[in-house]
Amino acid sequence: MSTRAVGLGPALRKAALSPRIARTPANVRSLLLKRSIQTESIQAADSAGILNKQRLARPSSPHFTIYQPQLTWIGSIANRVTGSALSVLLYGFSLAYLVAPGTFDSTHVIEFVGSMPDAVKYAGKAILAAPFAFHSWNGLRHLSWDMGKLLTVKAAYSSGYAVLGATAISTVALVFM
């Protein structure tokens, strides 16, 4: 076991002994008091075990389970998901075209889509149109926030509902084009 001083004691003692502060005995007494702790050397594996036990006992921060869903954070998550999905689709198609340009050229894609039943075509268009429309409209909403507009809670909810309405109308329009 060894003993060492912790905290701001050494710096405070140095400051206390400067001629300006050392004039009053109360300041010297209060700053010269020393707190000591006992330390013990342990093995690395034991310290990792202690740290893991402390991590398990540490409280976790609040999560989705205790918060009521709100339009603002659901819209933010949906914006990230739709942006990621559209990016994966774009890059996936681009890489597929690079790997097999004869299979993924526009004539083969048009022939493949043309041979599908109408229900599958409309479902596919809806699956593509909905994230595209939502991400586009919500992107405009975020741009308005970047310009300092619609930043009140009421305006954020109003613009959120406007994005949902515009998404629904745009999706239907895109599907039946």
Buried (B, 14 or more C-beta within 10 A) or exposed (E): EEEEEEEEBEEBBEBBEEEEEEEEEEBBEEBEEEEEEEEEEEEEEEEEEEEEEEEEEEEEEEEEEEEEEEBEEEBBEBBEEBBEBBEEEEEEEEEEBEEEEEEBEEEEEEEEEEEEEEEEBBEEBBEBBBBBBBBBBBBBBBEBBEEEEBEEEEEBBEBBEBBBEBBEEBBBEBBEE
